[in-house]
């Protein structure tokens, strides 16, 4: 049975990477966070198969030397008003030359072309971005401010995390089977109990990875909401489209 993998990939190998796996029915079966590529490989090893679908929160195709990729401009034109725009990826930044996600995809034999059909005997990987996905799936008016940025207090971060957990359970919980996941119960308990920002940071990447794994499952099911911004040559991002949303002309 095919597996669906979610990777909230740190740009630098010393930072924490979230990992999650859901089964063919969309049920969460494992999640964690690690740091090194070898730890990523160790976790993924039991779940790799020829029909795996992988959703990675990190740039995969970055051919441009400077500036932004067209897909980032296209996505930001749609989701920028929700504060869900993207950060520019280009090869002038050492961590994108080559992109860590592309290196992992090559290592595991994942096809990164978004036109490659899932479940044809070769694993596929797509680039995703949790913020616009949350806006679309959760029906948000703006992104949840759960990322630790200047000016955000422990109390505000904890409140945003509580909202994130509640949205995850409300919208994705029935598919992911979160009410029956022992690991999710631990994550959920850690959020309101956090007394330091680092306690929230520990579970942040894992929660994002669980969302990514759900996006991989939607992609594998060819869910009509999944939309590709960009293309396999200039770079792309896949995210659920806004309900009834209209896209502006593609960036050039």
N, C-alpha and C positions, 0 to 999 in steps of 0.2 A: 504494500500500500504506500502511495506517495506521502512524503512528509513535506512540511512547509516550515521554512526557517526564517526567523527574524533576527537581524543583526543591527544593533545601534552602534556603529563602528566609530571608535575614536580616531581622529585624524592622525594622532601621534601614538606610537606603540606603547608608551608608558602610561597613557590615560586609560580609564576604565571603559570596557566595551560590554554592552548588554547582549545577551543571547537568549533566544526562545525557540521552542519547537511546538508546532501544533500538528495533529494527525489529519488524516484524510477527511474526517468529519468536522474539522475546525477546533477540536478540543485541545487545550493547552496540556502538554505532557511533560515539559521540562523548561526551566529558565534559570539563568544565573548571570553573573557578570565576572569578567576576567580582564587581564591586561595584555598579555603577549599573544603573538600569532600562534605559538605552539599551544597555549592554553585554549585558544579558539578552536584549533584543530582537534585537540583532545575531546572537547565537549561535543563537537559536531560529528566526530567519527562514527558513533553508533547510529546516526540519523541520516547519513549520506546515502543516497540511492540514485539510480539513473533518472528517476522522474521527480527529483526534488525541485521545489520552487523556493527561491531565496529572495527576500526583500531586504535591501541594505540601505540604512540611513547614512549615506556617505556618497560623494561623487564617484562615479564609475568611469564615465567617458569624459575626459577633459583634454580636448585637442588644442584649445586656445592658449596662447602664451601669456596674454594679459586680459584684463577686463572680465566681463561676465559672459557666461554661455547664453545663447539665445533662449534656451529652456528656462533659465532663471528669470530672464526678463518677461517671458510669457507668463510664467506662474505668478510672478510678483504683480503683474498687471491685473490678475484675477483676484489674488488673495492678499495683496498688500493692504487693502482697506481693513482687513481683519488682523493686521500686524503679523501676518504669516508669510511675509516675503522671504526671499532666500539670501544667503551670503554668497558673494561671487567666488567661483572656483576657477583658477587658472594655473598654468604651469610655472609661473614666476614664484609660486609658493612651493617650497621644497616638498611639503607633504602631499602635493598633488602631482609630483613629477618623479615617478608615476603615482597615480592615486593608490592608496593602500587597498581600497576595495577592489580595484582592477587586479592588483597583485594576488589577492586572495582568490578572486574568481578564476584566474589563470591556474593557480595552484590546485584548485579543486575541480577544474574542468567545467565551470559554469558558463553557459552562453549568455553574454550580456546584451545581445541585440533584442530590443523590445518587440520586434516582429517575430521572434522565435516562439513557436507555439509550445506551451507546457505539455508534459506527459507524452513525449515522442521518443523517449529513450535517452534523452540528453538533458541534464539538469540546467535550469535557466535561472538567471539572477536579474533583478530589476532594481533601479535606484528609486527610493521613496523618501518622503519627508514628513515626519509625524505632525508638525504644526498644521499645515493645510488639511491633512487627513482628519485631524481632530475637529477642525472647523466644519468640514463637510459631514462627517459621521455623527458628531455630537450636536450639530445645529447651533454652533457657538456664534455670538456676535463679534467676538474677538478671541484671540488665543488665551489660553490659561497661563498666567504668569508664574509657572512653577520652576523656571530656570533661574539659577542664582545669578543675579545681575546687580550692579551697584545700586544701592538705595532700597533693595528688597530685604526686609527683616525676616528673621526666623518665623515670626508669627504669620507674616503674609505668605511666605513660601509654604508653610504648613497648611494654611487655609486653601491655597491653590492646589496642593497635592491632594487634600481631602476631596476637593471638587473633581480632580482628575480621576481618582479612584472610583468615585461615585458614578461618573460618566462611563468609565470602563465597565463597571458592573451593570449599569442600566442598559447600555447599548450593545456591548460586546459580550457581556457575561453569559447570556444563555448559549451562545455559540461556543465560546471558549470553555464553558463549564467551570467558571471561576468559583462558584459556590462549592465545588467538589475538589478544588486544588489546594493541597496543604501549603504549597509554596506561596500561592496568592494570599492565603490567610496570614502568613508571616509578613508579607509585604504590607498588607492592609493594616496590620497591627503596628507596624513600625512607623507608619506615617503620623498618627496622632501622638505617638509616644516620643517623637523626636525632640531632643533637648538641645541639639546642635545641628547646624546646617549640613554637616558631613553625614549625619544620619539619613537625611533626605537624599543627599547626593548618591549614597550607596545604592538606593533602590531606583533612582531616576532612570538610569540607563536600562535597567531590567524591565521597567514598565514600558519604556519606549520600544524595547525589543519585542515585547509581547504584542504591542500594537503592530509593529512591523510584520510579525509572524501572521497576524490576522490579515494584513494587506497581501501577504504572499498567498494566503488561502483564497482571498477574493480574486487575485490574479489567476490562480490555478483554476478557479471555477468560471473564469471569463465573465466575471460580474460586469454588467454593462455600465456601472458607475465608474469603473476604473478608466482613467483617461491619461494618455501619454502627452506630456508637454515636451516638445523637441523631438529628436530622432537619434538613432544609434551612431551617427557619424559626428554630429556636433555636440552631443550630450543630451540627456533627457531626464525627466523626473515623472514618476507615475503617482497619481493621487486620485482618490475618489472625487468626482466632480461635485460642485455645489448643486443642490436640488434646484432644477429649473434655471441654473446659471448659464449665462451666455459668455463666450470667450471673445476677446478683442482679436483683431488681426494678428497673425504670428509676427514675432520680432524678426528682424532681418539684420 
